[in-house]
Amino acid sequence: MLAWPVLGERVKGWQWLALLSAFAGLLLILQPWQMRAPVFSTVLALSAGVSWAASGVWVKLLRARVRTDLLPLTAWQLLLGSVPLLIVAFIARPQPITWAPTLVAALVYNAVPATALAWLLWLYALQELPAGMAGMGTLLTPLVGVCAAWIQLGEQPQPIEAGGMAFVFAGLAILIAERWRSR
């Protein structure tokens, strides 16, 4: 929704149906009427979502003004983003680290594919798509989370969650079909 006032990206035609479908699906998956989370946790989660949206808009604005490659942009974002983490690590004084192969594997996984590659792909999506459409693609995250919990943990989605997943998938399918049609 930030792409509309800041970038002038208007929602039009079938995109409205896709947006409403994905939003309805997200509501059914998250079920905010049943949340028992503390207010602080909810505020942090909403702030993270707004921050993510603002970063997508910022990248679009930056790349419209300054010609920069995606790899250096990703590297600088990750470098600057690690500074607050290092400060917190020094302040928190955690227990000594016990280096084990599983810890090293987890760190490598989190650093390379889960962070660096994911950011590079996100920036590529922002380069190739309107910010609103790229942002809608991130709605696959709760869909993948529910499916992963089903496969890995045996947590079968409730009918309301399954309906939400269907709405999100339908919204994304409408967006993809509209994008292909407009080419």
PyMOL commands that place a pseudoatom at each C-alpha (Angstrom):
pseudoatom trace, name=CA, resn=MET, resi=1, chain=A, elem=C, hetatm=0, pos=[0.000, 0.000, 0.000]
pseudoatom trace, name=CA, resn=LEU, resi=2, chain=A, elem=C, hetatm=0, pos=[3.013, 2.331, 0.411]
pseudoatom trace, name=CA, resn=ALA, resi=3, chain=A, elem=C, hetatm=0, pos=[3.771, 2.025, -3.308]
pseudoatom trace, name=CA, resn=TRP, resi=4, chain=A, elem=C, hetatm=0, pos=[0.576, 3.910, -4.122]
pseudoatom trace, name=CA, resn=PRO, resi=5, chain=A, elem=C, hetatm=0, pos=[1.247, 7.260, -2.381]
pseudoatom trace, name=CA, resn=VAL, resi=6, chain=A, elem=C, hetatm=0, pos=[5.062, 7.185, -2.638]
pseudoatom trace, name=CA, resn=LEU, resi=7, chain=A, elem=C, hetatm=0, pos=[5.740, 5.604, -6.040]
pseudoatom trace, name=CA, resn=GLY, resi=8, chain=A, elem=C, hetatm=0, pos=[2.433, 6.338, -7.747]
pseudoatom trace, name=CA, resn=GLU, resi=9, chain=A, elem=C, hetatm=0, pos=[1.776, 2.644, -8.416]
pseudoatom trace, name=CA, resn=ARG, resi=10, chain=A, elem=C, hetatm=0, pos=[-1.994, 2.434, -8.683]
pseudoatom trace, name=CA, resn=VAL, resi=11, chain=A, elem=C, hetatm=0, pos=[-3.982, -0.712, -8.013]
pseudoatom trace, name=CA, resn=LYS, resi=12, chain=A, elem=C, hetatm=0, pos=[-6.228, -1.223, -11.008]
pseudoatom trace, name=CA, resn=GLY, resi=13, chain=A, elem=C, hetatm=0, pos=[-8.525, -3.749, -12.617]
pseudoatom trace, name=CA, resn=TRP, resi=14, chain=A, elem=C, hetatm=0, pos=[-7.970, -7.341, -11.599]
pseudoatom trace, name=CA, resn=GLN, resi=15, chain=A, elem=C, hetatm=0, pos=[-5.296, -6.285, -9.125]
pseudoatom trace, name=CA, resn=TRP, resi=16, chain=A, elem=C, hetatm=0, pos=[-8.069, -5.198, -6.747]
pseudoatom trace, name=CA, resn=LEU, resi=17, chain=A, elem=C, hetatm=0, pos=[-9.516, -8.708, -6.777]
pseudoatom trace, name=CA, resn=ALA, resi=18, chain=A, elem=C, hetatm=0, pos=[-6.050, -10.180, -6.228]
pseudoatom trace, name=CA, resn=LEU, resi=19, chain=A, elem=C, hetatm=0, pos=[-5.400, -7.793, -3.339]
pseudoatom trace, name=CA, resn=LEU, resi=20, chain=A, elem=C, hetatm=0, pos=[-8.738, -8.510, -1.663]
pseudoatom trace, name=CA, resn=SER, resi=21, chain=A, elem=C, hetatm=0, pos=[-8.339, -12.260, -2.130]
pseudoatom trace, name=CA, resn=ALA, resi=22, chain=A, elem=C, hetatm=0, pos=[-4.812, -12.300, -0.697]
pseudoatom trace, name=CA, resn=PHE, resi=23, chain=A, elem=C, hetatm=0, pos=[-5.836, -10.053, 2.203]
pseudoatom trace, name=CA, resn=ALA, resi=24, chain=A, elem=C, hetatm=0, pos=[-8.822, -12.290, 3.022]
pseudoatom trace, name=CA, resn=GLY, resi=25, chain=A, elem=C, hetatm=0, pos=[-6.531, -15.323, 2.877]
pseudoatom trace, name=CA, resn=LEU, resi=26, chain=A, elem=C, hetatm=0, pos=[-3.994, -13.709, 5.158]
pseudoatom trace, name=CA, resn=LEU, resi=27, chain=A, elem=C, hetatm=0, pos=[-6.738, -12.881, 7.660]
pseudoatom trace, name=CA, resn=LEU, resi=28, chain=A, elem=C, hetatm=0, pos=[-7.950, -16.481, 7.609]
pseudoatom trace, name=CA, resn=ILE, resi=29, chain=A, elem=C, hetatm=0, pos=[-4.436, -17.833, 8.113]
pseudoatom trace, name=CA, resn=LEU, resi=30, chain=A, elem=C, hetatm=0, pos=[-3.437, -15.422, 10.889]
pseudoatom trace, name=CA, resn=GLN, resi=31, chain=A, elem=C, hetatm=0, pos=[-6.892, -15.252, 12.512]
pseudoatom trace, name=CA, resn=PRO, resi=32, chain=A, elem=C, hetatm=0, pos=[-6.222, -11.983, 14.364]
pseudoatom trace, name=CA, resn=TRP, resi=33, chain=A, elem=C, hetatm=0, pos=[-9.516, -12.304, 16.248]
pseudoatom trace, name=CA, resn=GLN, resi=34, chain=A, elem=C, hetatm=0, pos=[-8.028, -15.286, 18.117]
pseudoatom trace, name=CA, resn=MET, resi=35, chain=A, elem=C, hetatm=0, pos=[-4.609, -13.826, 18.877]
pseudoatom trace, name=CA, resn=ARG, resi=36, chain=A, elem=C, hetatm=0, pos=[-3.584, -13.925, 22.462]
pseudoatom trace, name=CA, resn=ALA, resi=37, chain=A, elem=C, hetatm=0, pos=[-0.172, -12.375, 21.908]
pseudoatom trace, name=CA, resn=PRO, resi=38, chain=A, elem=C, hetatm=0, pos=[0.895, -9.454, 24.083]
pseudoatom trace, name=CA, resn=VAL, resi=39, chain=A, elem=C, hetatm=0, pos=[0.363, -6.023, 22.549]
pseudoatom trace, name=CA, resn=PHE, resi=40, chain=A, elem=C, hetatm=0, pos=[4.134, -5.416, 22.415]
pseudoatom trace, name=CA, resn=SER, resi=41, chain=A, elem=C, hetatm=0, pos=[4.657, -8.539, 20.275]
pseudoatom trace, name=CA, resn=THR, resi=42, chain=A, elem=C, hetatm=0, pos=[1.868, -7.503, 17.937]
pseudoatom trace, name=CA, resn=VAL, resi=43, chain=A, elem=C, hetatm=0, pos=[3.319, -3.992, 17.599]
pseudoatom trace, name=CA, resn=LEU, resi=44, chain=A, elem=C, hetatm=0, pos=[6.750, -5.459, 16.838]
pseudoatom trace, name=CA, resn=ALA, resi=45, chain=A, elem=C, hetatm=0, pos=[5.290, -7.754, 14.155]
pseudoatom trace, name=CA, resn=LEU, resi=46, chain=A, elem=C, hetatm=0, pos=[3.347, -4.907, 12.532]
pseudoatom trace, name=CA, resn=SER, resi=47, chain=A, elem=C, hetatm=0, pos=[6.412, -2.657, 12.700]
pseudoatom trace, name=CA, resn=ALA, resi=48, chain=A, elem=C, hetatm=0, pos=[8.453, -5.334, 10.960]
pseudoatom trace, name=CA, resn=GLY, resi=49, chain=A, elem=C, hetatm=0, pos=[5.875, -5.505, 8.159]
pseudoatom trace, name=CA, resn=VAL, resi=50, chain=A, elem=C, hetatm=0, pos=[5.803, -1.729, 7.718]
pseudoatom trace, name=CA, resn=SER, resi=51, chain=A, elem=C, hetatm=0, pos=[9.604, -1.639, 7.792]
pseudoatom trace, name=CA, resn=TRP, resi=52, chain=A, elem=C, hetatm=0, pos=[9.758, -4.334, 5.108]
pseudoatom trace, name=CA, resn=ALA, resi=53, chain=A, elem=C, hetatm=0, pos=[7.320, -2.402, 2.919]
pseudoatom trace, name=CA, resn=ALA, resi=54, chain=A, elem=C, hetatm=0, pos=[9.218, 0.848, 3.457]
pseudoatom trace, name=CA, resn=SER, resi=55, chain=A, elem=C, hetatm=0, pos=[12.497, -0.833, 2.502]
pseudoatom trace, name=CA, resn=GLY, resi=56, chain=A, elem=C, hetatm=0, pos=[10.963, -2.048, -0.758]
pseudoatom trace, name=CA, resn=VAL, resi=57, chain=A, elem=C, hetatm=0, pos=[9.761, 1.451, -1.598]
pseudoatom trace, name=CA, resn=TRP, resi=58, chain=A, elem=C, hetatm=0, pos=[13.136, 2.907, -0.591]
pseudoatom trace, name=CA, resn=VAL, resi=59, chain=A, elem=C, hetatm=0, pos=[14.976, 0.489, -2.905]
pseudoatom trace, name=CA, resn=LYS, resi=60, chain=A, elem=C, hetatm=0, pos=[12.689, 1.453, -5.811]
pseudoatom trace, name=CA, resn=LEU, resi=61, chain=A, elem=C, hetatm=0, pos=[13.316, 5.163, -5.131]
pseudoatom trace, name=CA, resn=LEU, resi=62, chain=A, elem=C, hetatm=0, pos=[17.068, 4.652, -4.750]
pseudoatom trace, name=CA, resn=ARG, resi=63, chain=A, elem=C, hetatm=0, pos=[17.407, 2.631, -7.950]
pseudoatom trace, name=CA, resn=ALA, resi=64, chain=A, elem=C, hetatm=0, pos=[15.366, 5.230, -9.850]
pseudoatom trace, name=CA, resn=ARG, resi=65, chain=A, elem=C, hetatm=0, pos=[17.858, 7.934, -8.825]
pseudoatom trace, name=CA, resn=VAL, resi=66, chain=A, elem=C, hetatm=0, pos=[21.165, 6.040, -8.631]
pseudoatom trace, name=CA, resn=ARG, resi=67, chain=A, elem=C, hetatm=0, pos=[22.278, 3.319, -11.022]
pseudoatom trace, name=CA, resn=THR, resi=68, chain=A, elem=C, hetatm=0, pos=[23.594, 0.527, -8.815]
pseudoatom trace, name=CA, resn=ASP, resi=69, chain=A, elem=C, hetatm=0, pos=[24.036, -3.199, -9.277]
pseudoatom trace, name=CA, resn=LEU, resi=70, chain=A, elem=C, hetatm=0, pos=[22.075, -5.569, -7.070]
pseudoatom trace, name=CA, resn=LEU, resi=71, chain=A, elem=C, hetatm=0, pos=[25.084, -7.418, -5.630]
pseudoatom trace, name=CA, resn=PRO, resi=72, chain=A, elem=C, hetatm=0, pos=[26.804, -4.350, -4.086]
pseudoatom trace, name=CA, resn=LEU, resi=73, chain=A, elem=C, hetatm=0, pos=[23.435, -3.041, -2.907]
pseudoatom trace, name=CA, resn=THR, resi=74, chain=A, elem=C, hetatm=0, pos=[22.758, -6.354, -1.168]
pseudoatom trace, name=CA, resn=ALA, resi=75, chain=A, elem=C, hetatm=0, pos=[26.242, -6.425, 0.357]
pseudoatom trace, name=CA, resn=TRP, resi=76, chain=A, elem=C, hetatm=0, pos=[25.945, -2.872, 1.733]
pseudoatom trace, name=CA, resn=GLN, resi=77, chain=A, elem=C, hetatm=0, pos=[22.486, -3.526, 3.172]
pseudoatom trace, name=CA, resn=LEU, resi=78, chain=A, elem=C, hetatm=0, pos=[23.693, -6.662, 4.926]
pseudoatom trace, name=CA, resn=LEU, resi=79, chain=A, elem=C, hetatm=0, pos=[26.856, -4.969, 6.189]
pseudoatom trace, name=CA, resn=LEU, resi=80, chain=A, elem=C, hetatm=0, pos=[25.000, -1.951, 7.579]
pseudoatom trace, name=CA, resn=GLY, resi=81, chain=A, elem=C, hetatm=0, pos=[22.228, -4.154, 8.979]
pseudoatom trace, name=CA, resn=SER, resi=82, chain=A, elem=C, hetatm=0, pos=[24.769, -6.237, 10.885]
pseudoatom trace, name=CA, resn=VAL, resi=83, chain=A, elem=C, hetatm=0, pos=[26.086, -3.234, 12.858]
pseudoatom trace, name=CA, resn=PRO, resi=84, chain=A, elem=C, hetatm=0, pos=[23.132, -3.108, 15.317]
pseudoatom trace, name=CA, resn=LEU, resi=85, chain=A, elem=C, hetatm=0, pos=[23.368, -6.880, 15.739]
pseudoatom trace, name=CA, resn=LEU, resi=86, chain=A, elem=C, hetatm=0, pos=[27.058, -6.641, 16.637]
pseudoatom trace, name=CA, resn=ILE, resi=87, chain=A, elem=C, hetatm=0, pos=[26.351, -3.849, 19.132]
pseudoatom trace, name=CA, resn=VAL, resi=88, chain=A, elem=C, hetatm=0, pos=[23.640, -5.932, 20.811]
pseudoatom trace, name=CA, resn=ALA, resi=89, chain=A, elem=C, hetatm=0, pos=[25.959, -8.968, 20.842]
pseudoatom trace, name=CA, resn=PHE, resi=90, chain=A, elem=C, hetatm=0, pos=[28.660, -7.020, 22.677]
pseudoatom trace, name=CA, resn=ILE, resi=91, chain=A, elem=C, hetatm=0, pos=[26.196, -5.458, 25.129]
pseudoatom trace, name=CA, resn=ALA, resi=92, chain=A, elem=C, hetatm=0, pos=[24.337, -8.688, 25.890]
pseudoatom trace, name=CA, resn=ARG, resi=93, chain=A, elem=C, hetatm=0, pos=[27.466, -10.607, 26.914]
pseudoatom trace, name=CA, resn=PRO, resi=94, chain=A, elem=C, hetatm=0, pos=[26.170, -14.011, 25.903]
pseudoatom trace, name=CA, resn=GLN, resi=95, chain=A, elem=C, hetatm=0, pos=[27.580, -17.292, 27.146]
pseudoatom trace, name=CA, resn=PRO, resi=96, chain=A, elem=C, hetatm=0, pos=[30.741, -18.508, 25.410]
pseudoatom trace, name=CA, resn=ILE, resi=97, chain=A, elem=C, hetatm=0, pos=[30.058, -20.091, 22.053]
pseudoatom trace, name=CA, resn=THR, resi=98, chain=A, elem=C, hetatm=0, pos=[30.540, -23.829, 21.762]
pseudoatom trace, name=CA, resn=TRP, resi=99, chain=A, elem=C, hetatm=0, pos=[31.575, -24.275, 18.145]
pseudoatom trace, name=CA, resn=ALA, resi=100, chain=A, elem=C, hetatm=0, pos=[30.088, -27.462, 16.753]
pseudoatom trace, name=CA, resn=PRO, resi=101, chain=A, elem=C, hetatm=0, pos=[29.554, -28.622, 13.160]
pseudoatom trace, name=CA, resn=THR, resi=102, chain=A, elem=C, hetatm=0, pos=[25.795, -28.149, 13.455]
pseudoatom trace, name=CA, resn=LEU, resi=103, chain=A, elem=C, hetatm=0, pos=[26.266, -24.565, 14.679]
pseudoatom trace, name=CA, resn=VAL, resi=104, chain=A, elem=C, hetatm=0, pos=[28.649, -23.767, 11.820]
pseudoatom trace, name=CA, resn=ALA, resi=105, chain=A, elem=C, hetatm=0, pos=[26.245, -25.352, 9.305]
pseudoatom trace, name=CA, resn=ALA, resi=106, chain=A, elem=C, hetatm=0, pos=[23.341, -23.332, 10.728]
pseudoatom trace, name=CA, resn=LEU, resi=107, chain=A, elem=C, hetatm=0, pos=[25.360, -20.099, 10.565]
pseudoatom trace, name=CA, resn=VAL, resi=108, chain=A, elem=C, hetatm=0, pos=[26.449, -20.769, 6.976]
pseudoatom trace, name=CA, resn=TYR, resi=109, chain=A, elem=C, hetatm=0, pos=[22.863, -21.598, 5.981]
pseudoatom trace, name=CA, resn=ASN, resi=110, chain=A, elem=C, hetatm=0, pos=[21.514, -18.457, 7.655]
pseudoatom trace, name=CA, resn=ALA, resi=111, chain=A, elem=C, hetatm=0, pos=[24.228, -16.242, 6.166]
pseudoatom trace, name=CA, resn=VAL, resi=112, chain=A, elem=C, hetatm=0, pos=[24.337, -17.440, 2.569]
pseudoatom trace, name=CA, resn=PRO, resi=113, chain=A, elem=C, hetatm=0, pos=[21.049, -18.838, 1.188]
pseudoatom trace, name=CA, resn=ALA, resi=114, chain=A, elem=C, hetatm=0, pos=[18.629, -17.629, 3.867]
pseudoatom trace, name=CA, resn=THR, resi=115, chain=A, elem=C, hetatm=0, pos=[19.915, -14.055, 3.998]
pseudoatom trace, name=CA, resn=ALA, resi=116, chain=A, elem=C, hetatm=0, pos=[22.301, -13.042, 1.206]
pseudoatom trace, name=CA, resn=LEU, resi=117, chain=A, elem=C, hetatm=0, pos=[20.660, -15.027, -1.597]
pseudoatom trace, name=CA, resn=ALA, resi=118, chain=A, elem=C, hetatm=0, pos=[17.160, -14.217, -0.351]
pseudoatom trace, name=CA, resn=TRP, resi=119, chain=A, elem=C, hetatm=0, pos=[17.940, -10.460, -0.290]
pseudoatom trace, name=CA, resn=LEU, resi=120, chain=A, elem=C, hetatm=0, pos=[19.493, -10.629, -3.742]
pseudoatom trace, name=CA, resn=LEU, resi=121, chain=A, elem=C, hetatm=0, pos=[16.376, -12.353, -5.100]
pseudoatom trace, name=CA, resn=TRP, resi=122, chain=A, elem=C, hetatm=0, pos=[14.113, -9.848, -3.314]
pseudoatom trace, name=CA, resn=LEU, resi=123, chain=A, elem=C, hetatm=0, pos=[16.007, -6.931, -4.857]
pseudoatom trace, name=CA, resn=TYR, resi=124, chain=A, elem=C, hetatm=0, pos=[15.810, -8.617, -8.255]
pseudoatom trace, name=CA, resn=ALA, resi=125, chain=A, elem=C, hetatm=0, pos=[12.029, -8.990, -7.841]
pseudoatom trace, name=CA, resn=LEU, resi=126, chain=A, elem=C, hetatm=0, pos=[11.825, -5.281, -6.967]
pseudoatom trace, name=CA, resn=GLN, resi=127, chain=A, elem=C, hetatm=0, pos=[13.870, -4.466, -10.060]
pseudoatom trace, name=CA, resn=GLU, resi=128, chain=A, elem=C, hetatm=0, pos=[11.662, -6.475, -12.406]
pseudoatom trace, name=CA, resn=LEU, resi=129, chain=A, elem=C, hetatm=0, pos=[8.216, -5.913, -10.872]
pseudoatom trace, name=CA, resn=PRO, resi=130, chain=A, elem=C, hetatm=0, pos=[6.221, -3.020, -9.464]
pseudoatom trace, name=CA, resn=ALA, resi=131, chain=A, elem=C, hetatm=0, pos=[6.789, -2.761, -5.701]
pseudoatom trace, name=CA, resn=GLY, resi=132, chain=A, elem=C, hetatm=0, pos=[3.160, -3.611, -4.947]
pseudoatom trace, name=CA, resn=MET, resi=133, chain=A, elem=C, hetatm=0, pos=[3.283, -6.800, -7.000]
pseudoatom trace, name=CA, resn=ALA, resi=134, chain=A, elem=C, hetatm=0, pos=[6.629, -7.863, -5.508]
pseudoatom trace, name=CA, resn=GLY, resi=135, chain=A, elem=C, hetatm=0, pos=[5.243, -7.193, -2.050]
pseudoatom trace, name=CA, resn=MET, resi=136, chain=A, elem=C, hetatm=0, pos=[2.199, -9.335, -2.758]
pseudoatom trace, name=CA, resn=GLY, resi=137, chain=A, elem=C, hetatm=0, pos=[4.577, -12.170, -3.636]
pseudoatom trace, name=CA, resn=THR, resi=138, chain=A, elem=C, hetatm=0, pos=[5.837, -12.143, -0.061]
pseudoatom trace, name=CA, resn=LEU, resi=139, chain=A, elem=C, hetatm=0, pos=[2.407, -13.405, 0.972]
pseudoatom trace, name=CA, resn=LEU, resi=140, chain=A, elem=C, hetatm=0, pos=[3.702, -16.819, -0.040]
pseudoatom trace, name=CA, resn=THR, resi=141, chain=A, elem=C, hetatm=0, pos=[5.650, -16.772, 3.245]
pseudoatom trace, name=CA, resn=PRO, resi=142, chain=A, elem=C, hetatm=0, pos=[2.738, -17.750, 5.519]
pseudoatom trace, name=CA, resn=LEU, resi=143, chain=A, elem=C, hetatm=0, pos=[1.608, -20.245, 2.867]
pseudoatom trace, name=CA, resn=VAL, resi=144, chain=A, elem=C, hetatm=0, pos=[5.033, -21.911, 2.858]
pseudoatom trace, name=CA, resn=GLY, resi=145, chain=A, elem=C, hetatm=0, pos=[5.134, -21.765, 6.666]
pseudoatom trace, name=CA, resn=VAL, resi=146, chain=A, elem=C, hetatm=0, pos=[1.833, -23.588, 7.049]
pseudoatom trace, name=CA, resn=CYS, resi=147, chain=A, elem=C, hetatm=0, pos=[2.819, -26.189, 4.424]
pseudoatom trace, name=CA, resn=ALA, resi=148, chain=A, elem=C, hetatm=0, pos=[6.254, -26.688, 6.029]
pseudoatom trace, name=CA, resn=ALA, resi=149, chain=A, elem=C, hetatm=0, pos=[4.655, -27.186, 9.460]
pseudoatom trace, name=CA, resn=TRP, resi=150, chain=A, elem=C, hetatm=0, pos=[2.324, -29.741, 7.889]
pseudoatom trace, name=CA, resn=ILE, resi=151, chain=A, elem=C, hetatm=0, pos=[5.139, -31.659, 6.204]
pseudoatom trace, name=CA, resn=GLN, resi=152, chain=A, elem=C, hetatm=0, pos=[7.803, -31.397, 8.913]
pseudoatom trace, name=CA, resn=LEU, resi=153, chain=A, elem=C, hetatm=0, pos=[5.759, -31.388, 12.100]
pseudoatom trace, name=CA, resn=GLY, resi=154, chain=A, elem=C, hetatm=0, pos=[2.554, -33.098, 11.054]
pseudoatom trace, name=CA, resn=GLU, resi=155, chain=A, elem=C, hetatm=0, pos=[0.514, -29.993, 11.931]
pseudoatom trace, name=CA, resn=GLN, resi=156, chain=A, elem=C, hetatm=0, pos=[-2.369, -30.355, 9.516]
pseudoatom trace, name=CA, resn=PRO, resi=157, chain=A, elem=C, hetatm=0, pos=[-3.930, -26.985, 8.683]
pseudoatom trace, name=CA, resn=GLN, resi=158, chain=A, elem=C, hetatm=0, pos=[-7.397, -26.350, 10.030]
pseudoatom trace, name=CA, resn=PRO, resi=159, chain=A, elem=C, hetatm=0, pos=[-10.120, -25.849, 7.401]
pseudoatom trace, name=CA, resn=ILE, resi=160, chain=A, elem=C, hetatm=0, pos=[-10.056, -22.077, 7.995]
pseudoatom trace, name=CA, resn=GLU, resi=161, chain=A, elem=C, hetatm=0, pos=[-6.274, -22.005, 7.392]
pseudoatom trace, name=CA, resn=ALA, resi=162, chain=A, elem=C, hetatm=0, pos=[-6.633, -24.148, 4.279]
pseudoatom trace, name=CA, resn=GLY, resi=163, chain=A, elem=C, hetatm=0, pos=[-9.278, -21.721, 3.001]
pseudoatom trace, name=CA, resn=GLY, resi=164, chain=A, elem=C, hetatm=0, pos=[-6.930, -18.836, 3.724]
pseudoatom trace, name=CA, resn=MET, resi=165, chain=A, elem=C, hetatm=0, pos=[-4.161, -20.566, 1.805]
pseudoatom trace, name=CA, resn=ALA, resi=166, chain=A, elem=C, hetatm=0, pos=[-6.517, -21.014, -1.136]
pseudoatom trace, name=CA, resn=PHE, resi=167, chain=A, elem=C, hetatm=0, pos=[-7.425, -17.302, -1.075]
pseudoatom trace, name=CA, resn=VAL, resi=168, chain=A, elem=C, hetatm=0, pos=[-3.747, -16.238, -0.965]
pseudoatom trace, name=CA, resn=PHE, resi=169, chain=A, elem=C, hetatm=0, pos=[-2.888, -18.624, -3.783]
pseudoatom trace, name=CA, resn=ALA, resi=170, chain=A, elem=C, hetatm=0, pos=[-5.855, -17.372, -5.833]
pseudoatom trace, name=CA, resn=GLY, resi=171, chain=A, elem=C, hetatm=0, pos=[-4.801, -13.756, -5.313]
pseudoatom trace, name=CA, resn=LEU, resi=172, chain=A, elem=C, hetatm=0, pos=[-1.259, -14.516, -6.429]
pseudoatom trace, name=CA, resn=ALA, resi=173, chain=A, elem=C, hetatm=0, pos=[-2.528, -16.522, -9.426]
pseudoatom trace, name=CA, resn=ILE, resi=174, chain=A, elem=C, hetatm=0, pos=[-4.682, -13.552, -10.474]
pseudoatom trace, name=CA, resn=LEU, resi=175, chain=A, elem=C, hetatm=0, pos=[-1.655, -11.241, -10.243]
pseudoatom trace, name=CA, resn=ILE, resi=176, chain=A, elem=C, hetatm=0, pos=[0.512, -13.602, -12.299]
pseudoatom trace, name=CA, resn=ALA, resi=177, chain=A, elem=C, hetatm=0, pos=[-2.191, -14.048, -14.932]
pseudoatom trace, name=CA, resn=GLU, resi=178, chain=A, elem=C, hetatm=0, pos=[-2.694, -10.274, -15.123]
pseudoatom trace, name=CA, resn=ARG, resi=179, chain=A, elem=C, hetatm=0, pos=[1.070, -9.716, -15.445]
pseudoatom trace, name=CA, resn=TRP, resi=180, chain=A, elem=C, hetatm=0, pos=[1.387, -12.240, -18.266]
pseudoatom trace, name=CA, resn=ARG, resi=181, chain=A, elem=C, hetatm=0, pos=[-1.690, -10.858, -20.013]
pseudoatom trace, name=CA, resn=SER, resi=182, chain=A, elem=C, hetatm=0, pos=[-0.313, -7.310, -19.931]
pseudoatom trace, name=CA, resn=ARG, resi=183, chain=A, elem=C, hetatm=0, pos=[3.019, -8.294, -21.518]
for i in range(1, 183): cmd.bond("trace and resi %d" % i, "trace and resi %d" % (i + 1))
show_as sticks, trace
zoom trace
